[in-house]
Amino acid sequence: MQGTVDGFSYGAVTPVAAYLMACLGGALGLRCTTRSLLVTHARRPAWLALGAAAIGSGIWTMHFVAMMGFTIQGTPLHYDAPMTYASLALAIVMVGIGIFIVGYRGATGAALFTGGTITGLGVASMHYLGMAGVHFQGGFTYNTFTVAASVVIAVVAATAALWAAGRVRGFLWSVGASLVMGLAVSGMHYTGMAALRVHLDGVPHGAGGGPGASVLVPMLIGPLAFLLIAGVVVVLDPLMVTGRPARTPVEHRAGVPAADVPSHPERRPALRHGRGPVRRLEHHPSRTPQNR
């Protein structure tokens, strides 16, 4: 039989809190991605990985904060922990692939399209894999058209976010981009929930309800702690706000051949008293058999 669903059992509390989580993860991820473009290639992977983990954790946290307000009348809800955490890993990996593509290829053309598509599909896959981990006395079915719309929203939102990460430099512009990203990700979530249809096995018993905070909060502690740590890293890095590249010695910059960098003062010609520079004799290795 058809089940009665309530996605806002706590009113506006869960949608607003979910939106703020999406904005937080998006803001941290965008700033880390921007920071990665201001450093040498040796340091870039660490910043890109931190940005991917921040965005993935923020989106995943948004999803399950919103799910606190999700109830089905007549049956209790339970979560499969391995599948729930697998959705978190999937989100981080897929977002990471997209961010690394843009981080190394640039936020233009084919790289932006490819990275945005992969990231958007990762966000959508995280949502539906997380929903597959919801267990109750029945099953879910989905409206195909609405599901497709949610995937398109996810891809467009991810592409816009990656474009902003590669183009936006000012702190306030990054905040604005994260607010838009949070709105798009939340819109994707609730569009996917609108595609949901619930079928119960048998007659509903009692009021039923959602899993409650006692079930979801322990799952959220880890990602929330990570977002807090990532926030501290971003705040303590002054280049996050200024958007200026780090001053790196020329011999350490990517793409500068070592032969073009004068590294030793001995290379300067020595001056003889009252005369011009002394030409140093070049040392040639002995052509003995053992040195060939």
QUIQUI-V594246 format. One record per residue. N is the residue number from 1. BURIAL is + if it has 16 or more other ideal C-beta (glycine too) atoms within 10 Angstrom, else -. Layout:
n=<N	N>
burial=<BURIAL	BURIAL>
This chain:
n=<1	2	3	4	5	6	7	8	9	10	11	12	13	14	15	16	17	18	19	20	21	22	23	24	25	26	27	28	29	30	31	32	33	34	35	36	37	38	39	40	41	42	43	44	45	46	47	48	49	50	51	52	53	54	55	56	57	58	59	60	61	62	63	64	65	66	67	68	69	70	71	72	73	74	75	76	77	78	79	80	81	82	83	84	85	86	87	88	89	90	91	92	93	94	95	96	97	98	99	100	101	102	103	104	105	106	107	108	109	110	111	112	113	114	115	116	117	118	119	120	121	122	123	124	125	126	127	128	129	130	131	132	133	134	135	136	137	138	139	140	141	142	143	144	145	146	147	148	149	150	151	152	153	154	155	156	157	158	159	160	161	162	163	164	165	166	167	168	169	170	171	172	173	174	175	176	177	178	179	180	181	182	183	184	185	186	187	188	189	190	191	192	193	194	195	196	197	198	199	200	201	202	203	204	205	206	207	208	209	210	211	212	213	214	215	216	217	218	219	220	221	222	223	224	225	226	227	228	229	230	231	232	233	234	235	236	237	238	239	240	241	242	243	244	245	246	247	248	249	250	251	252	253	254	255	256	257	258	259	260	261	262	263	264	265	266	267	268	269	270	271	272	273	274	275	276	277	278	279	280	281	282	283	284	285	286	287	288	289	290	291	292>
burial=<-	-	+	-	-	-	+	-	-	-	-	-	-	+	+	-	+	+	+	+	+	+	+	+	+	+	+	+	+	+	+	+	+	+	+	+	+	+	+	-	-	-	-	+	-	-	+	+	+	+	+	+	+	+	+	+	+	+	+	+	+	+	+	+	+	+	+	+	+	+	+	+	-	+	+	+	+	-	+	-	-	-	-	+	+	+	+	+	-	+	+	+	-	+	+	+	+	+	+	+	+	+	+	-	-	-	+	-	-	-	+	+	-	+	+	+	+	+	+	+	+	+	+	+	+	+	+	+	+	+	+	-	+	+	-	+	+	+	-	+	-	+	-	-	-	-	+	-	+	+	+	-	+	+	+	-	+	+	+	+	+	+	+	+	+	+	-	+	-	-	-	-	-	+	-	-	+	+	-	-	+	+	-	+	+	+	+	+	+	-	+	+	+	-	+	+	-	+	-	+	-	-	-	+	-	-	-	+	+	+	+	-	-	-	-	+	-	-	+	+	-	-	+	+	-	+	+	-	-	+	-	-	+	+	-	-	-	-	-	+	-	-	+	-	-	-	-	-	-	-	-	-	-	-	-	-	-	-	-	-	-	-	-	-	-	-	-	-	-	-	-	-	-	-	-	-	-	-	-	-	-	-	-	-	-	-	-	-	-	-	-	->
